Amino acid sequence: MTLWLQRRRFRFALMQPLRTAAGELRERSGWLLRLDDHQGAVGWGEVAPLQPHQFTACEHALAALPDALPQAELEAVLREAPGPVGFGLGAASAELQGVVGAASPQGWLKAPAPALLLPAGEAMLSALEVASASMGGLENCTFKWKVATAPDGLERQLLEQLLKRLTPTARLRLDANGGWDRSTAEAWMQRLRDDPRLDWLEQPLAVEDQAGLDQLAALGPVALDESLHQHPELRSNWRGWQVRRPVLEGDPRLLLRELQSGVPQRMLSTAFETGIGRRWLEHLAGLQAQGPTPAAPGLAPGWTPAGPLFSNDPEQVWAAAA
């Protein structure tokens, strides 16, 4: 069967810059994909790399694709393509085939209540106050705070203020984006590992220090993020929590099958998608919530703007990118 592929560029700014140990993220850009079999079936995908070198690789991979190609050729291409291209093509192919979406038995699942993403540094405290006022308290909420962006002494003081404000039923995730050294990460783990509100320290050490990550995981809960993208074999080998950002990691049908089979300790997280990628993220988060280790997904509510580019109707998203 021959499939017809269309591409369309998109770009948008985040509602506020996201500051991490790796730098600042201010905007997202990429391509939307529309896959058509000319028999009424359509599938939608999104290609949105985070790193500049990934962007160039994805641009070249998409430019090399013909506008019409057999299904088997598309499947071969997506297996070898950069992760974000693999996601876009795999997502479109899966929807076209009825693996997910309106033609599938489950349709598109809704995600459970997400974690609240707190900004780095002292802005965290004011964001926490706003959240408390808007939600009528912080009970049963999950919070993710970006750390390793300011002097450690200041962040340790902010941590103590944060812990005083959190209720006993709240949950906390700290994301260092690989920005700590071993002694700093161990000090944070020693402070928090006996606090029942701690979910995990997320990517506390650099990707290159897998031995350090293993040692830290022996002391308390560690979740890998960036390590899983640079070393995909860890998706099978790491026994702790995994922060999975499907829009970056390739064909989403692989993760779909994992979650359908009940693989534990997977948490779904955003890379700030349009509405097309968001449908997949929420569907996978909905599956995860039905599994053995349900966890609030990282959807970063309030960080992307409103508008048709973020609609759950892919036709509206496609039109908004024009």
Phi and psi in degrees as a GROMACS rama.xvg file:
@    title "Ramachandran Plot"
@    xaxis  label "Phi"
@    yaxis  label "Psi"
@TYPE xy
-90.6245  136.459  THR-2
-116.069  146.676  LEU-3
-110.795  129.668  TRP-4
-114.72  129.184  LEU-5
-118.504  149.042  GLN-6
-126.231  148.216  ARG-7
-149.153  131.74  ARG-8
-77.5801  150.986  ARG-9
-141.19  158.671  PHE-10
-156.196  140.27  ARG-11
-154.06  156.872  PHE-12
-98.7007  142.641  ALA-13
-68.5104  158.356  LEU-14
-65.1118  -28.2414  MET-15
-152.808  152.984  GLN-16
-61.8489  139.968  PRO-17
-97.8261  111.692  LEU-18
-96.2073  126.509  ARG-19
-133.59  174.589  THR-20
-62.4879  -22.159  ALA-21
-90.006  -4.85542  ALA-22
130.132  -164.398  GLY-23
-109.583  138.619  GLU-24
-111.975  120.741  LEU-25
-113.013  -29.274  ARG-26
-147.02  164.214  GLU-27
-126.608  145.098  ARG-28
-150.161  160.349  SER-29
171.135  -148.369  GLY-30
-132.81  142.87  TRP-31
-96.6041  145.54  LEU-32
-120.401  140.386  LEU-33
-126.108  120.341  ARG-34
-112.704  128.549  LEU-35
-133.96  134.281  ASP-36
-98.7775  4.94948  ASP-37
61.0806  18.1334  HIS-38
-124.833  15.145  GLN-39
105.678  -14.1441  GLY-40
-92.6553  135.096  ALA-41
-133.868  141.285  VAL-42
-129.344  149.415  GLY-43
-121.558  141.871  TRP-44
-140.558  170.446  GLY-45
-141.319  136.08  GLU-46
-120.882  109.629  VAL-47
-142.946  78.148  ALA-48
-67.5227  153.475  PRO-49
-93.7359  -36.8318  LEU-50
-94.0063  144.957  GLN-51
-56.5876  -40.797  PRO-52
-67.0163  -32.1652  HIS-53
-67.0077  -37.9618  GLN-54
-60.0519  -45.7266  PHE-55
-62.5261  -44.04  THR-56
-62.8052  -41.1007  ALA-57
-67.4923  -40.2722  CYS-58
-60.0314  -44.3432  GLU-59
-66.1223  -40.865  HIS-60
-64.533  -41.3009  ALA-61
-69.995  -37.6218  LEU-62
-64.9416  -27.8521  ALA-63
-79.57  -12.6132  ALA-64
-80.291  133.438  LEU-65
-72.9063  164.105  PRO-66
-74.6231  -21.2373  ASP-67
-132.467  129.815  ALA-68
-154.759  150.726  LEU-69
-66.3798  152.919  PRO-70
-55.1571  -44.552  GLN-71
-62.327  -37.5778  ALA-72
-68.0103  -40.2671  GLU-73
-61.2362  -42.7673  LEU-74
-62.8729  -38.0423  GLU-75
-67.4148  -40.7699  ALA-76
-63.9961  -45.2529  VAL-77
-67.4102  -25.2818  LEU-78
-70.4501  -27.4603  ARG-79
-101.709  -9.68158  GLU-80
-75.8212  160.187  ALA-81
-53.9953  151.372  PRO-82
-48.3296  -50.2884  GLY-83
-62.6669  -33.9321  PRO-84
-69.916  -40.4175  VAL-85
-59.773  -39.1787  GLY-86
-62.961  -49.5429  PHE-87
-59.593  -46.4467  GLY-88
-70.8451  -40.8423  LEU-89
-65.8029  -40.4307  GLY-90
-63.11  -45.8915  ALA-91
-64.2204  -42.329  ALA-92
-65.4742  -41.4279  SER-93
-63.8232  -40.6438  ALA-94
-69.9175  -40.7457  GLU-95
-60.8718  -36.0548  LEU-96
-84.1441  -4.14076  GLN-97
80.9086  15.143  GLY-98
-67.2113  -35.9729  VAL-99
-134.126  171.486  VAL-100
95.8366  -167.302  GLY-101
-60.3715  -29.8034  ALA-102
-84.5532  -5.67261  ALA-103
-93.0629  159.764  SER-104
-59.3978  -35.1765  PRO-105
-88.5853  -16.2928  GLN-106
65.2375  -151.939  GLY-107
-97.8983  119.365  TRP-108
-74.9989  154.042  LEU-109
-94.7723  146.832  LYS-110
-80.7496  152.039  ALA-111
-72.707  177.867  PRO-112
-57.0363  130.199  ALA-113
-86.3605  166.12  PRO-114
-70.903  154.115  ALA-115
-96.7302  123.561  LEU-116
-85.4535  117.208  LEU-117
-94.2066  140.016  LEU-118
-70.2341  163.659  PRO-119
-72.3107  160.669  ALA-120
67.125  -155.705  GLY-121
-67.7935  -18.6408  GLU-122
-61.7957  -19.3595  ALA-123
-58.0152  -41.7532  MET-124
-65.953  -44.0015  LEU-125
-67.133  -37.7414  SER-126
-63.4774  -36.101  ALA-127
-66.2421  -39.5788  LEU-128
-65.2765  -41.6231  GLU-129
-62.047  -42.8932  VAL-130
-63.2046  -42.1443  ALA-131
-63.0917  -41.4438  SER-132
-67.5261  -40.8176  ALA-133
-73.6394  -29.0716  SER-134
-102.133  -1.14447  MET-135
71.0684  31.1579  GLY-136
126.478  174.678  GLY-137
-117.992  17.8789  LEU-138
-65.9327  138.914  GLU-139
60.6153  21.2323  ASN-140
-97.9126  152.139  CYS-141
-110.803  132.232  THR-142
-122.66  141.981  PHE-143
-121.976  125.915  LYS-144
-118.316  129.83  TRP-145
-79.8467  122.069  LYS-146
-121.792  -176.55  VAL-147
65.0676  30.8054  ALA-148
-115.579  -11.3842  THR-149
-134.356  171.229  ALA-150
-52.3299  139.638  PRO-151
-60.9188  -38.4037  ASP-152
-59.9802  -41.6304  GLY-153
-64.634  -45.1052  LEU-154
-65.867  -32.2838  GLU-155
-66.752  -37.4705  ARG-156
-65.5695  -41.8951  GLN-157
-64.0402  -37.4158  LEU-158
-58.101  -44.9618  LEU-159
-62.841  -38.3577  GLU-160
-67.1388  -37.9215  GLN-161
-63.518  -45.6482  LEU-162
-63.5084  -33.369  LEU-163
-66.7593  -30.3533  LYS-164
-85.0172  -24.8676  ARG-165
-75.382  139.504  LEU-166
-78.157  164.935  THR-167
-61.482  -21.8223  PRO-168
-95.61  -0.0435057  THR-169
-78.3721  162.135  ALA-170
-124.643  149.761  ARG-171
-134.87  133.394  LEU-172
-124.321  133.757  ARG-173
-115.302  124.369  LEU-174
-113.29  110.178  ASP-175
-93.0667  -7.07505  ALA-176
49.1015  38.3943  ASN-177
74.8922  16.5274  GLY-178
-92.8098  -3.14208  GLY-179
-97.3424  157.529  TRP-180
-93.5142  176.627  ASP-181
-62.8679  -42.4788  ARG-182
-66.6693  -39.7969  SER-183
-65.8425  -46.3986  THR-184
-61.8263  -39.8916  ALA-185
-66.3986  -37.9232  GLU-186
-62.4016  -42.7437  ALA-187
-65.3584  -40.5273  TRP-188
-64.9066  -42.1877  MET-189
-61.9734  -36.2389  GLN-190
-70.051  -33.1203  ARG-191
-108.495  -17.9021  LEU-192
-64.2994  -23.0352  ARG-193
-94.958  2.26163  ASP-194
-86.0742  117.263  ASP-195
-64.3796  -10.9759  PRO-196
-82.8566  -13.0329  ARG-197
-74.1468  123.264  LEU-198
-81.5391  -54.7559  ASP-199
-174.341  164.547  TRP-200
-94.65  125.292  LEU-201
-98.611  124.022  GLU-202
39.8918  60.5735  GLN-203
-69.4043  -27.9585  PRO-204
-120.193  163.966  LEU-205
-61.1744  153.733  ALA-206
-55.4707  -35.8688  VAL-207
-69.7699  -17.0511  GLU-208
-101.063  62.3475  ASP-209
-66.4474  -33.7371  GLN-210
-62.3674  -41.2625  ALA-211
-65.1988  -38.8925  GLY-212
-63.7335  -40.1386  LEU-213
-63.1289  -43.3673  ASP-214
-64.993  -41.5525  GLN-215
-66.1434  -36.1776  LEU-216
-65.8892  -20.6275  ALA-217
-73.9359  -17.817  ALA-218
-93.3273  -31.0938  LEU-219
-174.212  -178.564  GLY-220
-70.5688  125.725  PRO-221
-124.781  133.154  VAL-222
-113.455  136.374  ALA-223
-95.4357  144.268  LEU-224
-130.733  -82.3761  ASP-225
-56.7261  -33.4571  GLU-226
-58.2452  -34.6446  SER-227
-70.1961  -25.3286  LEU-228
-84.4024  -36.1639  HIS-229
-83.9204  -23.9589  GLN-230
-132.293  78.1765  HIS-231
-57.4533  -22.3994  PRO-232
-62.6402  -22.2546  GLU-233
-67.5  -19.7275  LEU-234
-62.3027  -24.5162  ARG-235
-97.8921  -26.2049  SER-236
-99.489  -27.127  ASN-237
-76.0667  125.077  TRP-238
-93.2802  -5.7103  ARG-239
-91.3391  -162.303  GLY-240
-70.1918  145.607  TRP-241
-121.823  127.174  GLN-242
-92.1567  108.343  VAL-243
-103.832  123.101  ARG-244
-112.191  89.7854  ARG-245
-58.5182  -32.6825  PRO-246
-65.764  -13.0873  VAL-247
-105.129  -16.5081  LEU-248
-106.867  8.26896  GLU-249
109.628  -164.758  GLY-250
-48.8457  114.757  ASP-251
-71.9445  -11.5996  PRO-252
-66.2049  -24.2692  ARG-253
-67.4533  -48.5788  LEU-254
-67.3711  -35.947  LEU-255
-55.8458  -45.8807  LEU-256
-67.3429  -37.2248  ARG-257
-58.1282  -49.3503  GLU-258
-69.405  -34.9583  LEU-259
-64.9711  -29.3622  GLN-260
-88.1782  -2.7128  SER-261
84.7991  26.2717  GLY-262
-62.6612  130.161  VAL-263
-85.5148  172.345  PRO-264
57.0404  44.9616  GLN-265
-115.382  132.163  ARG-266
-123.808  130.052  MET-267
-89.4818  133.088  LEU-268
-135.797  150.857  SER-269
-80.4755  152.173  THR-270
-117.659  22.3764  ALA-271
64.8017  75.5716  PHE-272
-93.5032  165.727  GLU-273
-76.5398  -179.173  THR-274
-61.6231  -26.2701  GLY-275
-70.7518  -48.6272  ILE-276
-68.5054  -31.2666  GLY-277
-64.3027  -34.3674  ARG-278
-59.3245  -42.0914  ARG-279
-65.7814  -45.3703  TRP-280
-59.0881  -45.657  LEU-281
-68.8952  -37.2447  GLU-282
-62.8565  -45.9223  HIS-283
-66.2924  -37.4235  LEU-284
-65.3406  -35.773  ALA-285
-64.4387  -39.5451  GLY-286
-64.5227  -43.5244  LEU-287
-59.2848  -38.3722  GLN-288
-65.3395  -21.873  ALA-289
-87.2204  -6.79242  GLN-290
-86.8001  -169.376  GLY-291
-75.2405  -18.5451  PRO-292
-132.809  66.4765  THR-293
-60.7065  139.117  PRO-294
-145.096  144.166  ALA-295
-59.7019  126.873  ALA-296
-73.2144  159.435  PRO-297
-96.2238  81.304  GLY-298
-95.1157  -4.67597  LEU-299
49.3309  57.9828  ALA-300
-60.9897  137.993  PRO-301
89.4762  -2.86645  GLY-302
-96.229  -18.2503  TRP-303
-109.128  149.564  THR-304
-71.3395  166.695  PRO-305
-86.3114  170.743  ALA-306
128.615  172.585  GLY-307
-64.0376  -22.5193  PRO-308
-64.293  -16.5322  LEU-309
-115.683  18.3972  PHE-310
-70.573  155.101  SER-311
-84.7703  2.71311  ASN-312
-97.8304  109.797  ASP-313
-62.6298  -27.8593  PRO-314
-63.0572  -40.1213  GLU-315
-66.7422  -40.0747  GLN-316
-62.2543  -44.9342  VAL-317
-60.0489  -44.8348  TRP-318
-67.4534  -35.765  ALA-319
-69.2505  -24.5871  ALA-320
-83.0341  -9.15891  ALA-321
